[in-house]
Amino acid sequence: MIPYQFGDKHKAYMRRALTCTMNVAEGAVRSGKTVDNIFVFAHLLETTPDRLHLATGATGGTAKVTLGDCGGFGLEAIFRGRSRWHSYKGCDAMTVSTPTGEKTVLFIGGKNADAYKHIRGLSIGMWLATEINLHHPTFIREAFSRQLAASERRIFWDLNPDTPTAPIYRDYLDRYAAMTTSGQLSPHFFNHERFTIFDNAAISPERLSEIIAQYEPGSLWYRRDIEGQRCAAEGMIYTRYADSPDAFSVSREQVPPLSFASVGVDFGGTRSKTTFVCVGFTPGYTQMYVLGEAVLGGKASDDITSEDVSAAAEDFLIRMHGIYTTVPIRYLFCDSEAQYLIHGLHRALRASSHPYIRAVSLQNARKLPIAERIACEVSLFASDRIRLVRGETEHLSAGLCGAVWDPSKEGDVRLDNFTSDIDILDAFEYAFEGFMKKIR
């Protein structure tokens, strides 16, 4: 038995979804919007005459986890005992036995420009999508065209709030809302609801308090992830830190026992410097300590050689090991755009006379979207889980205090016009981004 707990707002949305063509649940994280769409999609799958249907996310893996599993509330749980996973035309698929025959649901990722090729030529009945704002516009258009011959055309989208000028609003949601208001569209076509995290009846007050504690009140992510608001990124990014940097500062002696450390490296370009930042983690990733930094400068970027970078990296590792003798430095995550520097660095580290340097694993930085990296940082400051070592992190501290959103760009873009130290922030983020899931 699946332990559903639906609040009144969710029930009203789902009742409308039973008869509406296009259904969009927008709102906060953990607000229950995805479960609503899965529930109605599964209910209608029992009786729809169409045989082939679509379930999509930014990636195919996201679609399977979020829509197929959904923490025990997904299609797999709903149809347990009468469904099977298999491959259909090279895509993951689930075929379900229903009173009206077998129905097949394709699980596909829609974020790439060529993702539409996976569904071209298919006739789709219903379409269930999570994080629709992360789908490529070409894929969205193709999916709509694949439904033109459907007997019962239905669309179920969910998304977390984005910047108000995001294309998904301009091209679809706001446009359909205006057409519904003006009478151009039937009231049974467009069903849109916004949810906050407080609308989810399944979250206990204790758990709700834990989630909210990870956010800085009034911040971009609080307004989006908790209150479910559409809002643009503007002003200072790291407000909590910039307001009181001393509150997040410790001496070397105050650093507790750490499980391991990692170093991020951002290679300099035409007006920028090569930077190194070392961070360490307590057991279970409960706290993160910024242990030190180094900046390679003093020359024009064109004059900095691979040997210069390698020497600076080895000097930094030796200094960090000398200060934090019991903390193993396991990883060196480097900006992947300068492979010739990475190759030289790899050779130099392997040839080092210090065994702890030879043991460091040199890897390309993952370079996740900057907005995701920033969200993790803001969460760490909001939940008081990060500290910077005094006397070792002045450049990073200045970078955090000076970072602002770029008002000229659409979306969540950090201003990068040399008015603040973006290079040190990149190196800092490369050092921890590979562990963000464990941190959060």
N, C-alpha and C positions, 0 to 999 in steps of 0.2 A: 504494500500500500504506500503510495507516494504521499508524504506529509504536506500537502498543499495548505497554505494559509494566505488567502487573498483578502485584501482590504476592499472597502466599498468602491474606491476610485478604480481599482484594478478590475473589479467585477463589472463595473459600468463600461469600461473600455472593451472588455472581452465580449460583452453582450452586443455592443455595436459592431464588433469585428465579425460576428456571425453572419452579418448581412452586407457589410461594406466591402467594396473591391480593394481599396488601398488602405492599409492600417499601419500607422507609424507611432511607435512608443518611444518617446524621447525623454531623456532625463538622467538623473544622478546615477552613479555607479551603485550597485547593490540595491537598486530601487525595485527590482522585480519585473522590469519591462520585458526581458528576454523570455522569462518563464511564461508570461501572458501569451506572447506570440506563439511559442511552441505549443502551448496547451490548445489554442484555437486551431492552429495548423493541423495538429494531430487529430482533433475532433472532426474537422472537415475532410481529412484524408480518408476517413472511414467510408464516406459516401460519394466523394467526387468521382465522376466517370473518367476523368483524365488519369492516365497511367504513369506519366513521368513528371517528376517535380524537382524543385531546385532548393538546396540549402547552402547558403554562401556566407563566407567571412572574408576578412582581408586575405587570409591564406586558407588552403584546404584544411590544414591542421587546426586552425582556429574554428572553422566551421564544424569539424568533428567534435572538438572539445566543448565548444560553447553551445551548439545546437544538438549534437548527438548525445553528449554526456550531460552537460549542464549541471554537474554536481548531484546527479541522481534525479534531476527533473527533466531530462532531455528525451528525445525521441526513442533512444535505446531503452530507457526505463519504461516509458509508456507502452511500447510495443514488445516488451520482453516476453519471450516464448512464442512469438509469431513473427519474428523478423530475422533477417540474416544480413551480415556485411559481405560485400563482394566487390568486384571491379566491373565498371560499365564504361566501355569505350575509353579505358585508361584512367578513369576517375573512381574515387571511392564512392560506394553506393550502399544504400540500405533498402532492401526489398521487404515490404510488409504485407502480410496476409490480412485482408479486410473482408467484411461481408459482401463487398461489391467487387471483389477480385484483388489480385496483387497490384500494389503500387510501389514504384521505385523512386527513391529520393537520391539525387546526386549531390555530393558534398564537394564544393569547388571554391577555390580562392579567387577573389575578384579584384585584387589591388593592382595587378600588372597590366600594362597597356595591351598585351596580347592575350590576356585571360579570356577574352570573348571567344577565342578560337575553340575553347573546350565545349561551348554550347552551340556554336554555329550549326545550323541545319536541324537542330532538335525542336520538337514541339513540347513546350512546357505547360503544365497546368498551373500549379501554385508555386509561389516563390517566397521562401523564408530567408531573411538576411539579417545578420548581426553586424553592427558597426558599419552601416551603409555608407557613412561619410568617408570611409577608408577604401571604398570600391572605386575603381577607375571609371571615369565617365563613359568610356567606350563600352565597358562591360555592362553598365546599367542600361544603356540604350539597347544593347544586343539582347539582354535578358527580357526587356519589355517586348521587343519584336518577336522573341521566341514564344510569347504568350498570346499572340494575336489570334491563334486558332483554338485557344483553350475553351473547353465547354463551360468551365467555371473558373474564370480568371480571378486569382486572388494574390495580393502582395502583402507581406508582413515584414516591416522593417523595424529595426531598433537602432538607436545611436545615442551616444553621450553628447551633451551640448558642445557645440563648436563655436568658433568666432562667428558673429552675426552675418558676416559677408561670405561665409563658406558657400561654395557652389551648390551643395545639396539643398540649401535653403532657397537660393536664388532660382535654381532650375526646377525644383520640385515642390518642397514643402510650403514655402511662402506663396508660390505661384498657385498651387492647388487650393490653399486656404483662401486666397483672394478670389479665385474663380468660384469657390463654394459660396462665399459670402455674397457675391454678385449674382448668383443664380445660374452661372454658366455650367456648373457641374451639379449633378444630383446630390442631395444630402446623403445618399447611400453610397457615394463613391469614396469620399475621403474621411477617414477616421483618425484624428491625431490627438494624442494626449501627452502632457508633460507630467513627469513624476519627480518627486524629491525622494531622498533616502528615507524620509519620515513616513512615506506612503507604504513602505514595505512592512506588512504586519508580521512577517516571519523573523524579523530582526529583534532580538531582545533589547531592552533598555541598556543592559550592561555591554552587550556587543556594540550597540550604536555608539555608546560613549567611547569605546576603544577605537572605533573607526574615525570618529570626529577628532579625536586627540591627535591623529596623524596629520591633521591639516591646520594651516594657519588661518584663523578666522578672517574673512574678508579678502583672502587671496584669490587669484584666478582659479585655482583648483578647488578651493572650498566652494566658491560660487557655482562652479560647474559640477563637481563630483558630489557635493552634499546637497546644495540647493537646487540643482538642475537648471541653472540659468545659462542662457547664451550670453557670452561676454567676450569682449576683445581684450587681448593682452596689451597692457599699457603701464607706463611708469616703471618704477624700480622693481626688480625681480625678487631679490632676497631681502625683503623688508625686515623680517625677524632678525636676521644677522646684522644688517646694516644699522638697525636701531640700537643694538647693544652687543658689539663684537666681543667685548670683554667677558660677557656671560658664557661664551662658547670657547674661551681660551683656557689652556692649562699649561703648566710647566712640564718639562721632560720628566721630572720626578713623579708627577701625578698620573702619568700614563700607566694604566693597569696592565697585567699580563695579557698579551695578544696572541691569537692563534697563528696569524701569519700577516704578511704585508705584501703589497703589490705596488708597482710603479707605473705611472702613465707618462708617455712621452709624446709631445707635440712638436713636430719639426717646423722650424721657422721658414718663412717665405720672404717675399720682397719687403717689407717693412716690419716683419715680425721676428720674434726670437724663438729659439728652441728651448722648450721648458720641460722640466721633470718634476713630478709630484709623487710622493710616497704616502700611501694610506695603510693603516692597519686595522684589523677587525678583532673584537673580543669574541669568545666562543659563542656560537649561535648567531653571529652577526647582529647582536643586540646593540653594539656601539661601534662607531667608526671614528678613528683618530687620524688626523692629517699630521704626519710625523715630520715632514720636511719637504723642501722644494729646492730646485736649482734652476738658474737661468743662464743660458749660453748667449752672450752678447759681446759687445765691444768691437764687432766687425760688421761690415756690410754682409748681408745674407749670402751674396754670391761668393764671398771669400771664405765662408765656413765650409770646411771639407768634411768628408766622412770620418777622417781621423780625428778632427776636432770633436765631432759628436760622440764618437766612441770613447775618447778620452774623458769627456765630460760625464758620460754615463758611468764609466768605471769609477771615477772620482766620487760621484754621488752615491753609488752603491757602497763604496768603502766607507764614506762618511756616515751613511745611515746604519750600516752594520756596526760601526764603532760606537755609535750612540745607543742603539737598541740591540745589544749583543745577543739577547735571548729570542729575538723575533726573526724567524726565517723569512727572507724576501723571496717569494715563490715565483712571481710573474713580473714581466716587463711588457706592457701593452703599448705598442707603437702605432702612430698614425700610418695607416697602410698606403698612403699616397706617395711615400718616398721609399720605394723598395730598395733602391741602391744604398740608401743610408741604413736600412734594416739589415741588408746582407753584410755590410761592413761592420755593423754593430754586433751581429751574430758571430762573425769571425773573431772579433776582438774579445768578446766575452768568453768564448770557448778557449781562447788562448791565454786567458788571465791566469796569473799565478795564485789567485785566491780561490779556493775550492767553493766557497759560498757564492762567488760570482759565477763560476762555471755551472752551478746548480740552478741558476735562475732560468725559468722557461720564457723564452722570447716569443711573443705572439703578436699578430696583428690586432689592433683595437677593433672592437665590434662596431663602433661608430653608430650606435643606435640613434634614433631621432633625437635632436637636441631637446625638444619639449619633454620627452620621456625622462631624459637625464635630469633636467631641471626639476621636474615633478618629484623625482626621488630626493633630490637635495632639499627642496622646500619641505618635504615630509620629514626628513631627518632633523631639520632645524625646528619644525613645529613640535615634534615629539621629543625634543631635547636629547637626541641620540648621536650627536656629532660634536667633536672638539678639535680645535686647531692648536698645535703646540706653539707657544709664544717664542719669538726669536727665530723660528724656523720657517714661518709661513707668511711673511709680510706681503709678498706679491699676490698670493692667493687671497688673502684678506682684502687687499685693495681691489682685486678683481671682483670679488663678491659684493663689496660695497658699491662699486661703480656700474655693475651690470644693469642694463635697462632693456625693455622691449623696443623693437624697431617699429615706430609708428607708421612708417612708409610701406611696410610689408603686410601682406595678407597672411593670417595665421599667426602661430606662436613662434616668432623669430627674434632671436637675441640681436641687439644692435651690434654691428661689427664694422666700425668706421675708425678704429684706432683711438677712440676717446676713452676706452676702458680696456683692461688687459684680458682679451678673450683667449689668448694662447694658454695662459696659465689655467683658465677654467677648462679648456679642452683637455689638457694633460691630467687635471684632477679627475675629470669625468671618465677618461679612458682607464684610470686606475681602478675604478669601482664598478663600471657599468656592467661588466660580466657577471656581477653578483647581485644585481638589482632585485631579482625575484626573491632571493634569500633575504636580502636586506629589508624588503617591504613586507 
